[in-house]
Amino acid sequence: MAKLLYSFLPGSGSSSWKGHVTFASVAHQAGVGDFWLGGGKEPAIARLIETTLERRRDRFESLVLGIVREGLKYRQKQNDPIKAGEIVSLNEVIQKIGFKFPSLWASDFLDSLASSATSTTAPVAEKQEAEEKRRRNQESARQRELDQLRAEFYALATAKDRQKAGFAFEGVLTRLFALFGLKPRLSYRVQGEQIDGSIELDSEIYLVEAKWEAAPMSEGPMLIFRGKVEGKSSFTRGIFIAANGFSPDALAAITRGKQPNFFLIDGYDLSLVIEGRVELDVILRHKHRVLAEEGTVLARHTLS
């Protein structure tokens, strides 16, 4: 990836240059300026990318789009416009490490580069910049909502009315699910049963049960939930959430004699999400995979 990006921007330059855009300045704008260590240009780019992925993975998209956006302008000034093939190759590498940035795959963007028309490069750069601004605004709104949810979540821990806190907990979870694009359905009744809600993850539906009790969850509510999941369909799955965790007896009971059809989330898992340390959908996919592969209902996500 460092080789592909090498010609997009200069590695250094005088502060007296107009604009003074370099890999270092773009890294600073993306919030990873401390990862640019200078030295040889290609090794420095490689270190910047690797360290961003290891330590601030959430800033990787901003970094790459910033390099491309400013690279369009820089290469145009050098009479060597960035070509569509370069972006296609870059997209392939980005996809191999688990990312895909829609603005770099947009057909109108790639077509404009393929034309090699100098008159189109500046508008495309402006469009990239506008797209980046829109994305930053969305990130800011998302962070504000996550901050609010964090405050509400911790406030519920000390609420005296636990029944009221339980209802409020369901509301916090619904908004958290929505924030991560999991299409939550609110509490509903079916065939005399009360279902706390459901979500959609990777085109699969999961029933959700949520509890915030004073003590770790006992086996009774979990066995009832297992029956609710079993009663829907052979492919229905479940997620049982207990903010105060689960008793050892409960963990043993729900796996005794039957294959588990749901996995568990506790307060520790939720704290990782609301503190912004890991994405909710990442935790859910990890737990689902461990359940499928090992039959473990309470898997811990390891932070990278």
Helices and strands as residue ranges (DSSP letters): H 2-5, G 6-8, H 23-29, G 33-35, H 41-55, G 57-59, H 60-77, H 84-96, H 102-105, H 107-114, H 118-156, H 162-179, E 188-190, E 193-195, E 197-201, E 204-211, H 219-230, E 237-242, H 248-253, E 262-266, H 267-274, H 280-294
